């Protein structure tokens, strides 16, 4: 399953780079994130193989995930107060992630950053709902399945809501050596769906679609 996830992420990363110049600013940020995914997966594999633990990678991954996805919402959302809130949340979460990594849930004790992961998915789910509301208030005269914003927002909302419980229990799994294959396959399935939806958003993004805003 991990090989499928890695292969898919590499294909989507290549698509993102090929289409990079044609993408709008938020989706250029997404394309950069898509290049990061296979690097992250491989780094995680190496750490697990060598140290039997990938928590240091997850600490970095969580911060990168929140920062880049929040920046995308910064460019997609119109309300200036929401934009300011997003910037404040990025700075606040970055500072908290550093403190958490060294003091609250230190990476060197093989503790995953659930204190950061949980608010991350809550905030991103909130941003996605705000964007769906904006899409209803300011509709674009393009079929919704041809809108990159729809696919991106669906991907984030899907991932944030389905992974919330897993992120709450991640350290419980680690502490009790729970290697339930159902949990592993569920987690992998969610990541595959996320990557597919993000890939579709990259393929459907066109500057002309949002010439007058989202």
N, C-alpha and C positions, 0 to 999 in steps of 0.2 A: 504493500500500500504506500509506503514512504517513497518507493521508487517511482510510482505513478505520480505522486504529488510533486516530486522533484522534476520529472520529465515535463509535466504539465506547466510548472512554474517557469522552466527554461523556455518553452515554446511561447508562452505569454509574454515573457520578458523580451524575447526577440521581436515579437509583433509590436510591442510598445516602442522599441528602439527604431524599428523600421518606419513607424508612423509618427515618430516624435515631432517632426517639424510641422505636421498637419494638425497636431492636437492643440486644443485650447489650454490656457495656463494651468487650470486645476488638474487636467489630465496629463500634462507633462510631469507634474509632481507625482501623479499616480504611476506613470511609466517608470520614473526613478525608483519608486517603491517596488515595482514589479521586478526590477533588476536586482534589488536587494533580497528578495524572497529566496531564490535558489542559493545565494551566498549564505544566507541565514540557515537554510536547511542543511547545507553541507557542513557549516561550522558546528551546528548542533550535533550532527552525526559524529564528527570527529571528537567532540568533547565527551559524548556518551561512550564512545569506543575507548577513549584514553582515560577518562576520569570517572566514568559511570555516572555522570551528572552533567546536565546542560543548563543548570540554573543561571550561570553567568551570562550565557547567550540570551536566555529568556528576559533577563533584566534589561539588556540592551534592546532586544526585539520589542518589548512592550513600549519603551520610550520612543523608538523610531516609529512604530505603528501609530501611536497616539499623535505624535507631532505631525507626521506627514498627512494623515487622514484629516486631522483638524485644520491644517493649512488648506487642504482641498475645500473643506466646508467654508473656510474664511473667504475664498474666492467665489464660491457658489452662492452663498447667502447674501442678501442685499441689505438687511437692516444693520445700521451702523453700530447699534448697541450690542447686537448679537456678535458682530465682528469683533468688537472690543472685548466681549466676554470670552470669545474663542482665543484671542491673543493672550489674555490674562490666564486662561486655563492652561495654555501651552507652557507658559513660563512657570506657573505654579506647579504643574505636574512634573516638569523637568527638575525643578529644585527638590520636590518631594521624592522623586524617583532616585535621586542621588543619595539623599538622606536615608531612604529606605534600604538601598543597596548596601550601605555600609553600617547602619545602626539598627534599624527595626527588623528587617528581614535580610540579613547579610548574605551575599552571594557565596562567600567562603564557607558558610555553614550549610550549604546546599539547600537553601530556602528559596522558594520561588516568590516573585513579587506580587502576591495576591492583593496586597494593600494598594498597589498601583493598577493591577489588571482589572479589578472590580470597578473602581470609579471610571476607568478608561472606557469600558464597554457601556456604562451607564451614560456617560457624557456623549459618546458617539451615537448611541441610540437616540438621545435627546436631539442632537444636531440633525440626525436623519429625519426625525419627525417634523422638525422645524422646516427642513427643506421640502418635504412632501407638502406641508401646508403652503409654502411659498409657490410651489408648482401649481397648486390648485387656485391660488389667488392670481398668479400671472402665467396662465397657460400659454404654451408655444404651439403654433399651428403645424405641428409635426406629430405623426403617429407615435404614441408613447413608447412602443417597443423599438423605435428608431432613435430614441433619446438616450444619450450616454449617461446623463444625470440620473435617469430612472434606474438604469442597471447598476450604477455605482451606489446609489442610495439604498436600493434593495439589498445589495451585497452587504453593506455595512449594518443595516438593520437586522438582516438575517443572522449574520455572524455574532453581533452583539447580544441578541436575545437568546440564541441557542447555546452560546458558550458561557453565559453568565454563571450557571450552576457549576460547570466544570472548573471555572476560575476560582469559585468559592471553595471548591474541594481539592484543588490541586496539591496543596501541602499535606492534606489528609492522606491522599493517595501515596505521596512520597514517604511520609512518616511510617505508614503501615505497609509499605511495599506492596501496594495493590497494583497488579499488572493485569487487570481484567481486560481481555481482548475486546469486549463490547465497548468499553470506554475508549480504547485505542482506535477501533474502527470508526466509532462515532466521531471522534475528534478529527480523524483523517478525512472522513466524508465531509464534514463541515468545511475543512480547509480546501478540499477539492471544489466544492460548490462555490465557496468564496472566490477562488482563483478563476473559475469559469465565468462567474458574473462580472468580475473585474475585467477579464479579457474581453467580454462582450462590450463592456462600456468603452474600452479602448478602441475596438473595431467600429463602433457606431458614432464616436465623437467627430463632429464636424464644426468648424468655426462658423459656418453659415447658419447652422441651426439656432445658435444663441447670439446672433448678431445684435439683437435688441434686448439681450438679457435672458436669464433663465425663466 
